[in-house]
Amino acid sequence: MNNLKFENFSNALGEFQLSMKSDYFEFSKRIDSIRYIFGGSFKIDRNKLICNQFNAGICFEELEDFIIPTLVEAQVLGKSAIAKEQWTVKISKNHLLGKSKFDLAVYDEIEYDKSKISEFQSKIEEAFEGKVQLFFSEWTSIRELQDPFQKLNINECTNVLGDAGIFKKLYVLRKYNRERYDIFFDFLINNFLEASKNDPYEVLFKRYNHAVNLLGKKLESTFN
């Protein structure tokens, strides 16, 4: 295991909880039911500390806790899917939701010497202050998902929000816009039924249809 250790972070990162693994660091902070995550991968190769990637995301736990168990039950997602490990919004997809565009791409090599770890730490702080902190500030309430989510079609939901994207959109619409929810719900049911008729041996369409129905019942009992 790499024995990489940071000094105390003096800026806003000091408010985040830091966890370290052999090849990854992660800062996280929870505000109400929103968890903000910033991390990066690295490796130590002989006398080089190599940073391969920085990444950041936001988990709206209220949404993920509601959606993920239903998708596991319907076998749309595997049993290993854990709600609190999901990233509802990823920094790399932020601009596709009508927000700012950020580039966290990084590849850097630093002489691995304990006296120079502060150089790597400075790069982490620079990325956080220059980009990640601004990204986090754009998402402070689940209500802010309403407008960008309702503009996404099925393919865009999957591209921007992942395999559970259409279900996340259903949740947000049902909570904030019942009329649009009804239209989207009916569209999904008809879409998956038609797809199943056209390809009766494709089990995924049946699972998605089952998941939409399960989620619909759960949403109705929650928001009525």
C-alpha positions in Angstrom: 0.0 0.0 0.0 1.2 3.5 -0.8 2.0 5.5 2.3 0.9 8.8 0.9 -0.1 11.3 3.6 -1.3 14.9 3.3 -0.8 17.7 5.7 -3.9 19.5 6.9 -5.7 21.4 4.1 -6.1 25.0 5.0 -8.7 26.1 2.5 -12.4 25.0 2.2 -11.2 21.4 1.7 -10.5 21.4 5.4 -14.3 21.1 5.9 -14.4 17.8 3.9 -13.8 14.4 5.2 -10.8 12.8 3.6 -10.5 9.0 2.9 -7.4 7.4 1.5 -6.9 4.2 -0.4 -3.8 2.7 -2.0 -4.4 4.4 -5.2 -7.2 6.9 -4.6 -8.1 9.9 -2.4 -11.6 11.2 -1.8 -13.0 14.2 -0.1 -16.6 14.2 0.8 -19.0 16.5 2.6 -22.7 16.2 3.3 -25.1 19.1 3.6 -28.6 17.9 4.5 -29.2 15.1 2.0 -26.7 16.2 -0.6 -23.2 14.7 -0.6 -20.4 16.4 -2.5 -17.4 14.3 -3.6 -14.0 15.2 -5.0 -11.3 12.7 -5.6 -8.5 11.5 -7.7 -6.4 8.5 -8.6 -2.6 8.2 -8.3 0.2 5.7 -8.2 3.7 5.6 -6.9 6.1 4.2 -9.5 9.7 4.0 -8.2 10.6 7.6 -7.4 7.6 9.1 -9.2 4.2 10.1 -7.9 1.9 10.0 -10.8 -1.6 11.6 -10.7 -3.8 10.1 -13.4 -7.2 11.7 -12.8 -9.3 14.2 -10.7 -13.0 13.8 -10.6 -16.0 15.2 -8.8 -19.7 14.5 -8.4 -22.8 15.1 -6.4 -25.1 12.6 -4.8 -28.6 13.6 -4.1 -29.2 11.0 -1.5 -33.0 11.6 -1.2 -33.3 10.7 -4.9 -30.8 7.8 -5.0 -32.2 6.2 -1.8 -35.6 6.2 -3.4 -34.6 5.0 -6.9 -31.8 2.5 -6.6 -33.5 -0.2 -4.4 -36.4 -0.3 -6.9 -34.1 -0.8 -9.8 -32.3 -3.6 -8.0 -35.6 -5.3 -7.3 -36.5 -5.0 -11.0 -33.1 -6.3 -12.0 -32.3 -3.2 -14.0 -29.3 -2.8 -11.7 -27.2 -5.4 -10.0 -27.4 -6.3 -6.3 -24.1 -4.5 -5.8 -25.6 -1.1 -6.6 -25.5 1.1 -3.5 -27.6 4.3 -3.4 -25.1 6.4 -1.5 -22.3 5.5 -3.9 -24.2 6.9 -6.9 -23.2 10.3 -8.4 -26.4 12.0 -9.6 -24.5 14.7 -11.3 -20.9 14.3 -12.6 -18.7 17.3 -13.2 -17.9 16.0 -16.7 -21.6 16.1 -17.6 -22.4 19.3 -15.9 -22.6 21.4 -19.1 -25.1 18.9 -20.6 -27.5 20.0 -17.8 -27.3 23.6 -18.7 -24.6 24.5 -16.2 -21.0 25.5 -16.4 -18.4 23.3 -18.3 -15.4 22.1 -16.3 -12.3 20.2 -17.4 -10.6 18.2 -14.7 -8.3 16.2 -17.0 -4.9 15.9 -15.4 -1.7 13.9 -15.8 1.2 14.9 -13.7 4.4 13.4 -12.4 6.2 14.6 -9.3 9.4 13.3 -7.8 8.2 11.1 -4.9 9.8 12.6 -1.9 7.9 13.3 1.3 9.2 16.9 1.3 7.5 17.4 -2.1 4.1 16.0 -1.2 3.0 19.5 -0.6 3.4 20.1 -4.4 0.8 17.4 -5.1 -1.4 18.8 -2.3 -1.2 22.3 -3.9 -2.4 20.9 -7.2 -5.4 19.3 -5.4 -6.2 22.6 -3.8 -5.9 24.4 -7.0 -8.3 22.1 -8.8 -10.8 22.4 -6.0 -10.7 26.1 -5.7 -10.6 26.8 -9.5 -13.2 24.3 -10.6 -14.7 21.9 -8.2 -15.9 24.4 -5.6 -17.7 26.3 -8.4 -19.3 23.1 -9.6 -20.6 22.3 -6.2 -22.0 25.8 -5.8 -24.3 25.3 -8.8 -26.2 22.5 -7.1 -27.6 23.2 -3.7 -31.1 21.8 -3.8 -32.8 18.9 -5.5 -35.3 21.3 -6.9 -32.6 22.6 -9.2 -32.7 19.3 -11.1 -36.3 20.0 -12.2 -35.6 22.2 -15.2 -32.6 20.4 -16.7 -34.0 16.9 -16.1 -37.3 17.6 -17.8 -35.5 18.7 -21.0 -33.7 15.4 -21.4 -35.0 12.7 -23.8 -34.5 9.0 -23.1 -31.1 8.8 -24.7 -29.9 12.0 -23.1 -31.0 10.7 -19.7 -28.8 7.7 -20.1 -25.9 9.6 -21.5 -25.9 12.3 -18.8 -27.3 10.5 -15.8 -26.4 6.9 -16.4 -28.4 3.7 -16.6 -30.9 4.9 -14.0 -31.3 8.3 -15.7 -34.9 7.9 -16.9 -36.0 6.8 -13.4 -34.3 9.8 -11.8 -36.1 12.0 -14.2 -39.4 10.3 -13.2 -38.7 11.0 -9.5 -38.0 14.7 -10.0 -41.0 15.3 -12.3 -43.3 13.5 -9.9 -42.1 15.6 -7.1 -42.3 19.0 -8.8 -44.4 18.7 -12.0 -47.2 16.2 -12.0 -48.4 17.0 -15.5 -45.1 16.4 -17.2 -44.6 13.3 -15.0 -47.8 11.8 -16.3 -46.8 12.4 -19.9 -43.3 11.0 -19.4 -44.6 8.0 -17.4 -47.1 7.0 -20.1 -44.5 7.5 -22.8 -42.1 5.1 -21.0 -44.7 2.4 -20.5 -45.8 2.5 -24.1 -42.2 2.7 -25.3 -41.1 -0.4 -23.4 -44.3 -2.4 -24.2 -43.8 -1.7 -27.9 -40.1 -2.6 -27.7 -41.0 -5.9 -26.0 -43.5 -6.7 -28.8 -40.9 -6.0 -31.4 -38.2 -8.1 -29.6 -40.0 -10.5 -27.2 -36.7 -12.3 -26.4 -35.0 -9.1 -25.1 -35.5 -9.4 -21.3 -34.2 -5.9 -20.6 -37.3 -4.2 -22.0 -39.5 -6.2 -19.7 -37.3 -5.3 -16.7 -37.5 -1.6 -17.6 -41.2 -1.8 -18.0 -41.5 -3.6 -14.6 -39.2 -1.0 -13.0 -41.3 2.0 -14.3 -44.5 0.4 -12.9 -42.9 -0.4 -9.5 -41.5 3.1 -9.3 -44.8 4.6 -10.3 -46.6 2.9 -7.5 -44.0 3.9 -5.0 -44.1 7.5 -6.2 -47.9 7.7 -6.0 -47.9 6.4 -2.4 -45.2 8.9 -1.4 -46.3 12.1 -3.1 -50.1 11.8 -2.9 
